[in-house]
Amino acid sequence: MSTSNRTIVITGASSGIGLGLAEAFLREGYNVVGTGRSQERLQAAAKQLNAGERFLGVAGDVGAPDTARDVFAQAIARYGHVDVLVNNAGIFSVKPFVDFTPEEIEEQIATNLKGVLYMSQQAARHMGERKQGRIINITASLAMQPHGSVPALLAVALKGGLNQATRALALELASQGVTVNAVAPGVTATPMHPADTHAALGSMHPLGRIARTDEIVAAVRYLVGAEFVTGSILPVDGGFSAGR
């Protein structure tokens, strides 16, 4: 895919992997539409990115269908079309399953599942009409290979379900020229993980460290350019999902 006049929508773009994706695709010449819950954080990201009119921040809860409609409406109004959707926004909590409150369960379902479904629905409709496009989900290596020392059933259930949904949607949209894939990161160096935890977290990965944000970004960039790859779940996890 040529990057000339291309537009990418990235959910959860104000920090971490999402911000890294925004930086990378801006460098490649894309227009970037980034979502986040807080307008203030999106404004801070826009200032850091220094991309002018090529970055559009849209605040809202991705778990609400109105947010997805608003994001695509604003993206199309400003840039004409959307070529790539990266469903990156997510919540990851580690604690015993019995300790999750009903409110926490509903919050994770809203962000990690409904957010992907609503955004992907908008993307599938728009890209299907154009007969081209990429949908890429950021899931989790842990969903492919649970670990006894990391109690994260909600993430495993929701992200694991998204892996299967990725395959199903890939089949549904293949005839329309739209590819659907997922990147399943291991633990990644983002603000979610304090620096003093990196060594311990890295020890769970066969390669002995956690991922850098740019390594997850590289996998997404590969899938954007991979015209004959669809329905794939690409682990970027230092061997975490290979087993132990």
C-alpha distance (Angstrom), angle and dihedral (degrees) to the residues before:
residue distance angle dihedral
M1 . . .
S2 3.79 . .
T3 3.80 113.2 .
S4 3.81 91.9 -141.0
N5 3.82 107.2 124.2
R6 3.80 92.0 -13.5
T7 3.80 122.5 154.1
I8 3.79 127.6 -156.6
V9 3.80 127.5 -168.9
I10 3.82 114.3 -150.5
T11 3.79 120.9 -174.6
G12 3.79 117.6 -148.8
A13 3.80 90.9 22.4
S14 3.79 100.3 153.2
S15 3.82 96.9 84.1
G16 3.79 146.5 -0.7
I17 3.79 119.3 12.0
G18 3.81 92.1 -6.7
L19 3.80 93.1 56.1
G20 3.80 89.9 46.1
L21 3.80 89.5 52.9
A22 3.80 91.4 49.4
E23 3.80 91.4 51.7
A24 3.80 93.0 48.2
F25 3.79 96.9 47.9
L26 3.79 93.1 44.8
R27 3.81 87.6 55.6
E28 3.81 88.2 52.8
G29 3.79 91.7 55.2
Y30 3.80 100.6 -100.9
N31 3.75 126.6 141.1
V32 3.81 105.9 -123.1
V33 3.80 127.2 -148.9
G34 3.78 109.1 -168.6
T35 3.78 127.4 -170.4
G36 3.79 130.3 -156.0
R37 3.78 139.7 154.4
S38 3.79 94.1 -115.0
Q39 3.79 125.1 58.4
E40 3.80 88.7 -159.8
R41 3.81 92.6 57.5
L42 3.78 91.2 46.1
Q43 3.79 89.8 51.8
A44 3.80 89.7 50.9
A45 3.81 89.6 49.9
A46 3.81 90.9 48.9
K47 3.79 90.0 52.4
Q48 3.82 91.1 49.8
L49 3.80 92.2 47.2
N50 3.81 92.0 47.7
A51 3.81 90.8 -161.6
G52 3.78 99.8 138.3
E53 3.80 113.6 -159.6
R54 3.79 92.2 -2.3
F55 3.81 91.7 75.4
L56 3.79 122.2 63.1
G57 3.80 119.3 -176.5
V58 3.80 117.6 -157.6
A59 3.80 117.1 -172.3
G60 3.78 121.3 -150.8
D61 3.79 147.4 101.7
V62 3.81 108.4 -74.8
G63 3.79 88.5 -153.7
A64 3.81 89.4 69.4
P65 3.82 118.6 81.9
D66 3.81 91.6 -140.8
T67 3.82 89.7 62.4
A68 3.78 92.8 57.5
R69 3.79 91.6 48.5
D70 3.80 90.6 48.2
V71 3.81 93.9 48.5
F72 3.79 93.9 52.2
A73 3.80 93.4 41.4
Q74 3.80 91.7 53.2
A75 3.81 93.1 42.6
I76 3.80 93.0 51.4
A77 3.81 93.0 42.8
R78 3.81 91.9 54.7
Y79 3.80 103.5 32.5
G80 3.80 105.1 20.3
H81 3.80 99.4 -122.8
V82 3.80 145.9 9.1
D83 3.80 120.6 -118.8
V84 3.81 102.6 175.2
L85 3.80 135.5 28.2
V86 3.79 120.1 -166.7
N87 3.81 112.2 -169.1
N88 3.79 96.8 -154.7
A89 3.82 105.1 142.5
G90 3.76 112.2 107.0
I91 3.80 148.2 144.0
F92 3.79 121.0 -131.1
S93 3.81 121.0 -172.1
V94 3.79 127.8 175.7
K95 3.80 116.4 -156.0
P96 3.81 138.5 103.4
F97 3.78 111.7 -62.0
V98 3.81 93.0 -124.7
D99 3.82 89.7 60.3
F100 3.81 95.8 61.1
T101 3.79 112.9 107.5
P102 3.81 121.7 -138.0
E103 3.81 87.8 -110.3
E104 3.81 92.1 54.9
I105 3.80 91.7 47.8
E106 3.79 91.8 50.9
E107 3.81 91.2 46.8
Q108 3.80 92.5 53.2
I109 3.80 92.6 45.9
A110 3.81 89.6 50.5
T111 3.80 96.5 49.2
N112 3.80 103.6 29.9
L113 3.80 98.4 39.1
K114 3.79 113.8 15.0
G115 3.80 91.6 41.1
V116 3.79 90.9 57.2
L117 3.81 93.8 43.5
Y118 3.81 96.2 49.6
M119 3.81 94.6 44.5
S120 3.80 92.2 44.7
Q121 3.80 91.0 49.3
Q122 3.79 90.3 56.7
A123 3.80 91.3 45.0
A124 3.81 94.0 47.4
R125 3.79 92.1 52.1
H126 3.81 94.4 46.5
M127 3.81 97.1 40.4
G128 3.79 93.0 42.3
E129 3.79 90.0 57.4
R130 3.81 89.6 51.0
K131 3.83 92.6 44.2
Q132 3.80 92.5 -130.9
G133 3.78 141.2 72.4
R134 3.77 148.8 104.0
I135 3.80 129.5 -112.6
I136 3.81 114.7 -170.5
N137 3.80 123.6 -177.8
I138 3.79 123.3 -158.2
T139 3.79 104.8 -143.3
A140 3.82 127.1 157.5
S141 3.77 137.3 -92.1
L142 3.80 88.2 -137.4
A143 3.81 88.6 66.2
M144 3.80 88.6 61.1
Q145 3.82 94.8 45.1
P146 3.84 117.1 17.5
H147 3.79 116.3 -150.7
G148 3.80 123.1 -144.0
S149 3.80 92.9 -139.3
V150 3.82 93.0 52.8
P151 3.82 109.5 65.4
A152 3.80 101.4 -163.8
L153 3.80 106.4 135.7
L154 3.80 94.5 155.0
A155 3.80 92.3 55.0
V156 3.80 91.5 45.2
A157 3.81 92.3 49.4
L158 3.79 97.3 44.4
K159 3.79 99.8 36.9
G160 3.80 91.0 41.4
G161 3.78 89.1 53.0
L162 3.79 89.6 50.4
N163 3.79 90.1 54.5
Q164 3.79 88.6 58.6
A165 3.80 91.9 41.8
T166 3.81 88.1 53.6
R167 3.80 90.1 58.3
A168 3.80 93.5 45.1
L169 3.81 94.4 49.1
A170 3.80 90.6 45.7
L171 3.79 89.3 59.3
E172 3.79 92.5 45.1
L173 3.81 94.7 51.1
A174 3.81 100.1 36.0
S175 3.79 93.9 95.7
Q176 3.81 89.2 53.4
G177 3.79 94.6 57.0
V178 3.81 94.6 -108.7
T179 3.81 120.1 129.1
V180 3.80 123.1 -153.1
N181 3.80 122.1 -164.0
A182 3.79 140.3 150.4
V183 3.78 137.7 -137.4
A184 3.81 114.2 -147.3
P185 3.82 108.3 -160.5
G186 3.74 126.5 -162.5
V187 3.81 117.1 -140.1
T188 3.80 106.1 -41.1
A189 3.80 131.3 -160.3
T190 3.80 101.4 -106.5
P191 3.83 133.0 131.6
M192 3.82 86.3 -87.8
H193 3.82 90.0 75.6
P194 3.84 119.9 51.8
A195 3.79 114.0 -132.7
D196 3.81 92.2 -115.1
T197 3.83 89.7 63.8
H198 3.81 96.7 52.6
A199 3.80 96.9 88.9
A200 3.80 94.1 51.0
L201 3.79 92.6 44.2
G202 3.78 90.8 46.7
S203 3.79 91.4 55.9
M204 3.83 89.4 68.6
H205 3.81 90.6 63.8
P206 3.82 119.2 77.6
L207 3.81 90.2 -132.3
G208 3.79 88.0 58.0
R209 3.80 102.2 -122.5
I210 3.78 142.3 64.7
A211 3.80 123.7 -100.6
R212 3.77 125.7 -90.7
T213 3.79 117.3 -128.2
D214 3.81 91.3 -118.5
E215 3.82 89.6 59.2
I216 3.80 91.0 58.8
V217 3.79 89.6 44.8
A218 3.82 90.2 53.1
A219 3.81 90.7 55.6
V220 3.80 91.7 51.3
R221 3.81 90.7 48.1
Y222 3.79 89.4 52.1
L223 3.80 92.5 52.5
V224 3.80 91.8 47.5
G225 3.78 89.1 56.9
A226 3.81 97.3 38.8
E227 3.80 105.1 99.0
F228 3.82 96.1 178.0
V229 3.81 98.4 45.4
T230 3.80 120.3 92.5
G231 3.79 135.1 144.8
S232 3.82 91.3 27.6
I233 3.80 128.9 138.3
L234 3.81 108.2 -152.9
P235 3.82 113.8 -160.9
V236 3.80 114.6 -150.6
D237 3.77 97.5 -179.0
G238 3.77 113.5 116.5
G239 3.80 90.6 -104.2
F240 3.82 96.1 -51.1
S241 3.81 94.1 132.7
A242 3.81 94.1 45.3
G243 3.80 90.2 80.2
R244 3.77 137.5 -109.7
